[in-house]
Amino acid sequence: MPGFGNRLNDDEVAALASFVRSGWTNNASAVTAADVKAVRATIGAHE
C-alpha cells in the first residue's frame, strides 16, 4: 500500500486520528499536531 504521509499535514492527521479515536462512544483524548510531528520524527519518512 503506498504511503500517504506526504499528502496530509500534521493538523490534518491529528484531526483524522482524533476523529477515529473518539468514534463509537470512545472517550480517547484528542491527538495534537505536536503529537503527529513527534511520531513522524521518530519513525522517519516512509514514502
HTML snippet that shows the backbone in 3Dmol.js (N, CA, C, O; Angstrom):
<script src="https://3Dmol.org/build/3Dmol-min.js"></script>
<div id="view" style="width:600px;height:400px;position:relative"></div>
<script>
const pdb = `
ATOM      1  N   MET A   1       0.846  -1.165   0.000  1.00  0.00           N
ATOM      2  CA  MET A   1       0.000   0.000   0.000  1.00  0.00           C
ATOM      3  C   MET A   1       0.893   1.230   0.000  1.00  0.00           C
ATOM      4  O   MET A   1       1.782   1.349   0.843  1.00  0.00           O
ATOM      5  N   PRO A   2       0.672   2.131  -0.919  1.00  0.00           N
ATOM      6  CA  PRO A   2       1.519   3.329  -0.980  1.00  0.00           C
ATOM      7  C   PRO A   2       1.270   4.230   0.223  1.00  0.00           C
ATOM      8  O   PRO A   2       0.156   4.302   0.742  1.00  0.00           O
ATOM      9  N   GLY A   3       2.321   4.910   0.656  1.00  0.00           N
ATOM     10  CA  GLY A   3       2.197   5.842   1.776  1.00  0.00           C
ATOM     11  C   GLY A   3       1.399   7.070   1.385  1.00  0.00           C
ATOM     12  O   GLY A   3       1.308   7.420   0.209  1.00  0.00           O
ATOM     13  N   PHE A   4       0.828   7.713   2.373  1.00  0.00           N
ATOM     14  CA  PHE A   4       0.092   8.942   2.115  1.00  0.00           C
ATOM     15  C   PHE A   4       0.499  10.034   3.087  1.00  0.00           C
ATOM     16  O   PHE A   4      -0.143  11.084   3.134  1.00  0.00           O
ATOM     17  N   GLY A   5       1.548   9.811   3.861  1.00  0.00           N
ATOM     18  CA  GLY A   5       2.005  10.773   4.846  1.00  0.00           C
ATOM     19  C   GLY A   5       2.376  12.116   4.264  1.00  0.00           C
ATOM     20  O   GLY A   5       2.221  13.145   4.921  1.00  0.00           O
ATOM     21  N   ASN A   6       2.860  12.115   3.050  1.00  0.00           N
ATOM     22  CA  ASN A   6       3.239  13.377   2.415  1.00  0.00           C
ATOM     23  C   ASN A   6       2.035  14.136   1.871  1.00  0.00           C
ATOM     24  O   ASN A   6       2.187  15.258   1.388  1.00  0.00           O
ATOM     25  N   ARG A   7       0.860  13.558   1.938  1.00  0.00           N
ATOM     26  CA  ARG A   7      -0.346  14.210   1.411  1.00  0.00           C
ATOM     27  C   ARG A   7      -1.134  14.941   2.486  1.00  0.00           C
ATOM     28  O   ARG A   7      -1.930  15.828   2.178  1.00  0.00           O
ATOM     29  N   LEU A   8      -0.920  14.577   3.742  1.00  0.00           N
ATOM     30  CA  LEU A   8      -1.639  15.196   4.856  1.00  0.00           C
ATOM     31  C   LEU A   8      -0.644  15.912   5.761  1.00  0.00           C
ATOM     32  O   LEU A   8       0.406  15.366   6.099  1.00  0.00           O
ATOM     33  N   ASN A   9      -0.985  17.144   6.150  1.00  0.00           N
ATOM     34  CA  ASN A   9      -0.101  17.844   7.081  1.00  0.00           C
ATOM     35  C   ASN A   9      -0.402  17.392   8.504  1.00  0.00           C
ATOM     36  O   ASN A   9      -1.343  16.632   8.732  1.00  0.00           O
ATOM     37  N   ASP A  10       0.387  17.851   9.450  1.00  0.00           N
ATOM     38  CA  ASP A  10       0.250  17.397  10.838  1.00  0.00           C
ATOM     39  C   ASP A  10      -1.133  17.715  11.405  1.00  0.00           C
ATOM     40  O   ASP A  10      -1.696  16.896  12.131  1.00  0.00           O
ATOM     41  N   ASP A  11      -1.683  18.871  11.094  1.00  0.00           N
ATOM     42  CA  ASP A  11      -3.021  19.233  11.580  1.00  0.00           C
ATOM     43  C   ASP A  11      -4.090  18.298  11.024  1.00  0.00           C
ATOM     44  O   ASP A  11      -5.003  17.894  11.744  1.00  0.00           O
ATOM     45  N   GLU A  12      -3.976  17.957   9.752  1.00  0.00           N
ATOM     46  CA  GLU A  12      -4.962  17.065   9.124  1.00  0.00           C
ATOM     47  C   GLU A  12      -4.881  15.654   9.700  1.00  0.00           C
ATOM     48  O   GLU A  12      -5.910  15.022   9.937  1.00  0.00           O
ATOM     49  N   VAL A  13      -3.670  15.156   9.926  1.00  0.00           N
ATOM     50  CA  VAL A  13      -3.510  13.824  10.516  1.00  0.00           C
ATOM     51  C   VAL A  13      -4.058  13.826  11.942  1.00  0.00           C
ATOM     52  O   VAL A  13      -4.728  12.877  12.350  1.00  0.00           O
ATOM     53  N   ALA A  14      -3.779  14.883  12.696  1.00  0.00           N
ATOM     54  CA  ALA A  14      -4.274  14.979  14.074  1.00  0.00           C
ATOM     55  C   ALA A  14      -5.799  14.983  14.095  1.00  0.00           C
ATOM     56  O   ALA A  14      -6.409  14.308  14.925  1.00  0.00           O
ATOM     57  N   ALA A  15      -6.413  15.733  13.198  1.00  0.00           N
ATOM     58  CA  ALA A  15      -7.878  15.785  13.149  1.00  0.00           C
ATOM     59  C   ALA A  15      -8.456  14.415  12.801  1.00  0.00           C
ATOM     60  O   ALA A  15      -9.438  13.987  13.408  1.00  0.00           O
ATOM     61  N   LEU A  16      -7.866  13.737  11.848  1.00  0.00           N
ATOM     62  CA  LEU A  16      -8.341  12.415  11.449  1.00  0.00           C
ATOM     63  C   LEU A  16      -8.166  11.400  12.586  1.00  0.00           C
ATOM     64  O   LEU A  16      -9.082  10.636  12.891  1.00  0.00           O
ATOM     65  N   ALA A  17      -6.997  11.401  13.200  1.00  0.00           N
ATOM     66  CA  ALA A  17      -6.745  10.467  14.299  1.00  0.00           C
ATOM     67  C   ALA A  17      -7.680  10.747  15.478  1.00  0.00           C
ATOM     68  O   ALA A  17      -8.174   9.813  16.110  1.00  0.00           O
ATOM     69  N   SER A  18      -7.921  12.001  15.770  1.00  0.00           N
ATOM     70  CA  SER A  18      -8.836  12.355  16.856  1.00  0.00           C
ATOM     71  C   SER A  18     -10.249  11.879  16.553  1.00  0.00           C
ATOM     72  O   SER A  18     -10.941  11.377  17.438  1.00  0.00           O
ATOM     73  N   PHE A  19     -10.675  12.033  15.314  1.00  0.00           N
ATOM     74  CA  PHE A  19     -11.998  11.579  14.906  1.00  0.00           C
ATOM     75  C   PHE A  19     -12.133  10.067  15.102  1.00  0.00           C
ATOM     76  O   PHE A  19     -13.127   9.593  15.651  1.00  0.00           O
ATOM     77  N   VAL A  20     -11.138   9.324  14.653  1.00  0.00           N
ATOM     78  CA  VAL A  20     -11.180   7.864  14.775  1.00  0.00           C
ATOM     79  C   VAL A  20     -11.147   7.448  16.245  1.00  0.00           C
ATOM     80  O   VAL A  20     -11.884   6.551  16.655  1.00  0.00           O
ATOM     81  N   ARG A  21     -10.292   8.099  17.039  1.00  0.00           N
ATOM     82  CA  ARG A  21     -10.165   7.741  18.458  1.00  0.00           C
ATOM     83  C   ARG A  21     -11.423   8.055  19.253  1.00  0.00           C
ATOM     84  O   ARG A  21     -11.669   7.426  20.283  1.00  0.00           O
ATOM     85  N   SER A  22     -12.230   9.019  18.797  1.00  0.00           N
ATOM     86  CA  SER A  22     -13.429   9.385  19.555  1.00  0.00           C
ATOM     87  C   SER A  22     -14.689   8.704  19.029  1.00  0.00           C
ATOM     88  O   SER A  22     -15.776   8.912  19.567  1.00  0.00           O
ATOM     89  N   GLY A  23     -14.550   7.899  17.989  1.00  0.00           N
ATOM     90  CA  GLY A  23     -15.706   7.217  17.403  1.00  0.00           C
ATOM     91  C   GLY A  23     -16.232   6.099  18.280  1.00  0.00           C
ATOM     92  O   GLY A  23     -15.536   5.615  19.173  1.00  0.00           O
ATOM     93  N   TRP A  24     -17.433   5.703  18.027  1.00  0.00           N
ATOM     94  CA  TRP A  24     -18.074   4.573  18.699  1.00  0.00           C
ATOM     95  C   TRP A  24     -18.106   4.755  20.228  1.00  0.00           C
ATOM     96  O   TRP A  24     -17.880   3.808  20.981  1.00  0.00           O
ATOM     97  N   THR A  25     -18.382   5.942  20.649  1.00  0.00           N
ATOM     98  CA  THR A  25     -18.510   6.341  22.069  1.00  0.00           C
ATOM     99  C   THR A  25     -17.236   6.152  22.884  1.00  0.00           C
ATOM    100  O   THR A  25     -17.306   6.046  24.109  1.00  0.00           O
ATOM    101  N   ASN A  26     -16.085   6.106  22.239  1.00  0.00           N
ATOM    102  CA  ASN A  26     -14.820   6.072  22.973  1.00  0.00           C
ATOM    103  C   ASN A  26     -14.536   7.453  23.548  1.00  0.00           C
ATOM    104  O   ASN A  26     -14.951   8.460  22.975  1.00  0.00           O
ATOM    105  N   ASN A  27     -13.852   7.506  24.645  1.00  0.00           N
ATOM    106  CA  ASN A  27     -13.514   8.772  25.288  1.00  0.00           C
ATOM    107  C   ASN A  27     -12.019   9.055  25.237  1.00  0.00           C
ATOM    108  O   ASN A  27     -11.449   9.569  26.199  1.00  0.00           O
ATOM    109  N   ALA A  28     -11.399   8.731  24.149  1.00  0.00           N
ATOM    110  CA  ALA A  28      -9.961   8.941  23.997  1.00  0.00           C
ATOM    111  C   ALA A  28      -9.661  10.429  23.864  1.00  0.00           C
ATOM    112  O   ALA A  28     -10.470  11.196  23.342  1.00  0.00           O
ATOM    113  N   SER A  29      -8.507  10.814  24.336  1.00  0.00           N
ATOM    114  CA  SER A  29      -8.110  12.215  24.224  1.00  0.00           C
ATOM    115  C   SER A  29      -7.787  12.558  22.770  1.00  0.00           C
ATOM    116  O   SER A  29      -7.512  11.686  21.946  1.00  0.00           O
ATOM    117  N   ALA A  30      -7.831  13.852  22.492  1.00  0.00           N
ATOM    118  CA  ALA A  30      -7.551  14.329  21.139  1.00  0.00           C
ATOM    119  C   ALA A  30      -6.065  14.187  20.823  1.00  0.00           C
ATOM    120  O   ALA A  30      -5.218  14.217  21.716  1.00  0.00           O
ATOM    121  N   VAL A  31      -5.771  14.035  19.549  1.00  0.00           N
ATOM    122  CA  VAL A  31      -4.394  13.993  19.068  1.00  0.00           C
ATOM    123  C   VAL A  31      -4.054  15.396  18.584  1.00  0.00           C
ATOM    124  O   VAL A  31      -4.855  16.023  17.890  1.00  0.00           O
ATOM    125  N   THR A  32      -2.886  15.889  18.938  1.00  0.00           N
ATOM    126  CA  THR A  32      -2.483  17.226  18.528  1.00  0.00           C
ATOM    127  C   THR A  32      -1.500  17.159  17.363  1.00  0.00           C
ATOM    128  O   THR A  32      -0.912  16.115  17.084  1.00  0.00           O
ATOM    129  N   ALA A  33      -1.338  18.283  16.699  1.00  0.00           N
ATOM    130  CA  ALA A  33      -0.354  18.356  15.620  1.00  0.00           C
ATOM    131  C   ALA A  33       1.048  18.100  16.166  1.00  0.00           C
ATOM    132  O   ALA A  33       1.892  17.534  15.471  1.00  0.00           O
ATOM    133  N   ALA A  34       1.299  18.513  17.404  1.00  0.00           N
ATOM    134  CA  ALA A  34       2.605  18.253  18.029  1.00  0.00           C
ATOM    135  C   ALA A  34       2.821  16.755  18.235  1.00  0.00           C
ATOM    136  O   ALA A  34       3.939  16.263  18.080  1.00  0.00           O
ATOM    137  N   ASP A  35       1.751  16.025  18.585  1.00  0.00           N
ATOM    138  CA  ASP A  35       1.850  14.563  18.718  1.00  0.00           C
ATOM    139  C   ASP A  35       2.255  13.943  17.387  1.00  0.00           C
ATOM    140  O   ASP A  35       3.138  13.088  17.328  1.00  0.00           O
ATOM    141  N   VAL A  36       1.605  14.381  16.334  1.00  0.00           N
ATOM    142  CA  VAL A  36       1.878  13.845  14.995  1.00  0.00           C
ATOM    143  C   VAL A  36       3.315  14.161  14.589  1.00  0.00           C
ATOM    144  O   VAL A  36       4.021  13.301  14.062  1.00  0.00           O
ATOM    145  N   LYS A  37       3.737  15.383  14.833  1.00  0.00           N
ATOM    146  CA  LYS A  37       5.095  15.790  14.479  1.00  0.00           C
ATOM    147  C   LYS A  37       6.121  14.927  15.200  1.00  0.00           C
ATOM    148  O   LYS A  37       7.120  14.523  14.605  1.00  0.00           O
ATOM    149  N   ALA A  38       5.880  14.640  16.487  1.00  0.00           N
ATOM    150  CA  ALA A  38       6.802  13.813  17.267  1.00  0.00           C
ATOM    151  C   ALA A  38       6.875  12.393  16.718  1.00  0.00           C
ATOM    152  O   ALA A  38       7.959  11.815  16.626  1.00  0.00           O
ATOM    153  N   VAL A  39       5.734  11.834  16.357  1.00  0.00           N
ATOM    154  CA  VAL A  39       5.728  10.473  15.796  1.00  0.00           C
ATOM    155  C   VAL A  39       6.441  10.452  14.450  1.00  0.00           C
ATOM    156  O   VAL A  39       7.225   9.545  14.171  1.00  0.00           O
ATOM    157  N   ARG A  40       6.170  11.440  13.626  1.00  0.00           N
ATOM    158  CA  ARG A  40       6.846  11.484  12.314  1.00  0.00           C
ATOM    159  C   ARG A  40       8.359  11.590  12.489  1.00  0.00           C
ATOM    160  O   ARG A  40       9.115  10.984  11.731  1.00  0.00           O
ATOM    161  N   ALA A  41       8.798  12.350  13.477  1.00  0.00           N
ATOM    162  CA  ALA A  41      10.240  12.486  13.714  1.00  0.00           C
ATOM    163  C   ALA A  41      10.835  11.163  14.196  1.00  0.00           C
ATOM    164  O   ALA A  41      11.979  10.838  13.878  1.00  0.00           O
ATOM    165  N   THR A  42      10.060  10.412  14.958  1.00  0.00           N
ATOM    166  CA  THR A  42      10.528   9.137  15.490  1.00  0.00           C
ATOM    167  C   THR A  42      10.627   8.069  14.411  1.00  0.00           C
ATOM    168  O   THR A  42      11.622   7.349  14.329  1.00  0.00           O
ATOM    169  N   ILE A  43       9.588   7.969  13.583  1.00  0.00           N
ATOM    170  CA  ILE A  43       9.573   6.892  12.594  1.00  0.00           C
ATOM    171  C   ILE A  43      10.234   7.276  11.284  1.00  0.00           C
ATOM    172  O   ILE A  43      10.563   6.400  10.484  1.00  0.00           O
ATOM    173  N   GLY A  44      10.433   8.547  11.047  1.00  0.00           N
ATOM    174  CA  GLY A  44      11.051   8.997   9.812  1.00  0.00           C
ATOM    175  C   GLY A  44      10.058   8.987   8.667  1.00  0.00           C
ATOM    176  O   GLY A  44       8.890   8.634   8.835  1.00  0.00           O
ATOM    177  N   ALA A  45      10.533   9.372   7.529  1.00  0.00           N
ATOM    178  CA  ALA A  45       9.679   9.459   6.341  1.00  0.00           C
ATOM    179  C   ALA A  45       9.565   8.098   5.678  1.00  0.00           C
ATOM    180  O   ALA A  45      10.575   7.506   5.297  1.00  0.00           O
ATOM    181  N   HIS A  46       8.365   7.604   5.539  1.00  0.00           N
ATOM    182  CA  HIS A  46       8.104   6.355   4.824  1.00  0.00           C
ATOM    183  C   HIS A  46       7.248   6.693   3.614  1.00  0.00           C
ATOM    184  O   HIS A  46       6.026   6.808   3.710  1.00  0.00           O
ATOM    185  N   GLU A  47       7.892   6.848   2.503  1.00  0.00           N
ATOM    186  CA  GLU A  47       7.157   7.226   1.295  1.00  0.00           C
ATOM    187  C   GLU A  47       7.169   6.128   0.289  1.00  0.00           C
ATOM    188  O   GLU A  47       6.596   6.274  -0.791  1.00  0.00           O
TER     189      GLU A  47
END
`;
const viewer = $3Dmol.createViewer("view");
viewer.addModel(pdb, "pdb");
viewer.setStyle({}, {cartoon: {color: "spectrum"}});
viewer.zoomTo();
viewer.render();
</script>
